Amino acid sequence: METHKYLTQQKYNELEIELRELKTVKRKEVAQNLEYARALGDLSENTEYQEARESQAMVEDRIAIIENTLKTAEIVHELHGDNVTMGSEVTIEKAGTKDKTKYKVVGSDEANAAEGKISNLSPLGSQLLGKSKGQSITVSTPKGETTYKIVSVS
């Protein structure tokens, strides 16, 4: 399990906005739904009431998760030198090909392969940390070991 929650300032801000939305808008919506469902009568066989309670639990769980993340988050300041650090954008080339791929190394909460954001805890992300342009890394994958060359770091 990750000891530090690494977040970019942008992701931190997004979580703050989501938290505010959950606390001000979603909580009120859920409370109104609960009141409406209670008014329908017999709670033991009231599907609307059960759904409203589940919705309330999900909202409260998400609020707790975000609050904990924000409390324990370490903001990644995107100051880059020659070595790969948290927040670095790295272009790598698979050995034996000219296929180049660009990734941004982020904390696990922010990882999103579709956006080219890889976790610092992933096999590739952890191998990249501390390396510099021109160095090669070998990553264990389900298909075996793959070697990559670091083309650029920014």
C-alpha positions in Angstrom: 0.0 0.0 0.0 1.2 3.5 -0.9 2.5 5.3 2.2 2.2 8.7 0.6 -0.6 9.9 -1.6 1.1 11.8 -4.4 -1.1 14.3 -6.2 -0.5 17.1 -8.7 -1.9 20.4 -7.7 -4.5 20.0 -10.4 -5.8 16.7 -9.0 -5.7 18.1 -5.5 -7.9 21.0 -6.6 -10.3 18.6 -8.5 -10.7 16.6 -5.3 -11.5 19.7 -3.3 -14.2 20.7 -5.8 -15.7 17.2 -5.7 -15.7 17.2 -1.9 -17.4 20.6 -1.8 -20.0 19.3 -4.3 -20.6 16.1 -2.3 -21.0 18.0 1.0 -23.2 20.8 -0.3 -25.3 19.3 -3.2 -25.2 15.5 -3.0 -25.9 15.3 0.8 -29.0 17.5 0.4 -30.2 15.5 -2.6 -29.8 12.2 -0.6 -31.5 13.7 2.5 -34.5 14.8 0.3 -34.7 11.3 -1.2 -34.6 9.7 2.2 -37.4 12.0 3.5 -39.5 11.2 0.4 -38.9 7.5 0.8 -39.8 7.6 4.5 -43.1 9.3 3.6 -44.0 6.3 1.5 -44.6 4.2 4.6 -43.5 0.7 5.6 -39.7 0.9 5.6 -39.1 -2.9 5.7 -40.5 -3.3 2.1 -39.7 0.2 0.8 -37.3 -0.2 -2.1 -37.0 3.6 -2.5 -35.9 3.9 1.1 -33.3 1.1 0.8 -31.9 2.7 -2.4 -31.7 6.1 -0.7 -29.9 4.6 2.3 -27.4 2.9 0.0 -26.9 6.2 -1.9 -26.3 8.0 1.4 -23.7 5.4 2.4 -21.9 5.8 -0.9 -21.8 9.6 -0.6 -20.5 9.4 3.0 -17.9 6.8 2.0 -16.6 9.0 -0.9 -16.5 12.1 1.4 -14.4 10.1 3.9 -12.0 8.8 1.2 -11.5 12.3 -0.3 -11.0 13.9 3.1 -8.4 11.3 4.0 -6.6 11.7 0.6 -6.5 15.5 0.9 -5.3 15.2 4.5 -2.4 12.8 3.6 -1.6 14.0 0.1 1.8 15.2 -0.8 1.6 17.7 -3.6 4.0 16.9 -6.5 5.8 20.1 -7.5 6.6 19.7 -11.1 10.2 20.8 -11.0 12.1 18.6 -13.4 15.8 18.1 -13.8 17.5 15.4 -15.8 16.1 12.5 -13.7 12.6 11.1 -13.7 10.7 12.2 -10.6 7.0 12.3 -9.7 5.3 14.4 -12.2 7.9 13.9 -14.9 6.8 13.4 -18.5 9.0 10.6 -20.0 9.2 9.5 -23.6 10.4 5.9 -23.9 11.2 3.6 -26.9 10.6 -0.1 -26.8 13.9 -1.9 -27.6 14.1 -3.1 -31.2 11.4 -0.8 -32.4 10.9 2.9 -33.2 7.7 3.0 -31.2 7.8 5.9 -28.8 5.4 6.4 -26.0 5.0 9.4 -23.7 4.0 8.9 -20.0 3.6 11.1 -17.0 4.6 9.6 -13.7 1.9 10.3 -11.1 0.6 8.9 -7.8 -1.7 5.9 -7.9 -4.8 7.9 -7.2 -4.2 9.9 -10.4 -3.0 7.1 -12.7 -5.0 6.8 -15.9 -3.5 4.7 -18.7 -5.9 6.3 -21.3 -4.4 9.7 -20.5 -0.8 8.4 -20.4 -0.6 8.8 -16.7 1.2 5.9 -15.0 1.5 5.2 -11.3 4.9 5.5 -9.5 4.0 2.1 -8.1 3.5 0.4 -11.4 6.2 -1.9 -12.8 7.1 0.7 -15.5 6.7 3.8 -13.2 8.8 2.4 -10.4 11.6 1.5 -12.9 11.6 4.9 -14.5 12.0 6.9 -11.2 15.5 8.2 -10.8 16.6 7.4 -14.3 17.7 9.9 -16.9 17.6 10.3 -20.7 19.6 7.7 -22.6 19.3 5.0 -19.8 17.6 1.7 -20.4 15.2 -0.1 -18.1 13.8 -3.6 -18.1 10.3 -4.2 -17.0 8.7 -7.5 -16.1 5.4 -7.9 -17.9 2.9 -10.8 -18.2 4.5 -11.5 -21.6 8.0 -11.6 -20.2 10.7 -8.9 -19.8 10.6 -5.8 -22.0 13.4 -3.3 -22.3 12.8 0.4 -22.9 15.2 3.3 -23.6 14.4 6.7 -22.1 14.3 9.1 -25.0 13.5 12.3 -23.1 12.5 13.6 -19.6 10.7 16.8 -19.0 
